[in-house]
Amino acid sequence: MRPHGDFPQAPRPLARRIAALGLDIAAIARSEPSIFGDLRQRCTTCRFLDRCARDLNSDPAGPMRYCPNGEVLNFLTEAWWLRTLL
C-alpha cells in the first residue's frame, strides 16, 4: 500500500492531522504498522469527516474530542516528543 516510495497511503484528513501534530507519517507506518492501520481504518469510516475538514482548515492541531483517532494521535504526539528528548 505504498505507492510513492516510503510514503504510506492514508486518508487525507488523517495525513493532514498527523502533519499538523508534527508527526512523521512514514515513521509511524513503519514502526507501528498495526496502530497506523487502525488509525487509517477509523478515519476511513468516520462519521465526522465534515467537522474534521472544517477544523483542519481553521486549527489543524486543535482539539479532536470528536475524532475516533484523537486519543491515539495525542498519545503518539506525546510519545514522539519524549523520544526526541532521550
Number of C-alpha atoms within 10 A of each C-alpha: 9 10 8 8 8 13 15 17 16 20 13 13 18 20 16 18 23 20 14 14 16 13 17 14 20 17 14 18 19 14 10 11 13 12 14 20 15 13 20 20 14 16 21 15 10 15 13 12 14 10 12 21 15 11 17 17 9 10 12 19 15 12 11 17 9 12 18 16 18 15 12 15 19 15 10 17 15 12 11 15 12 10 8 7 6 5
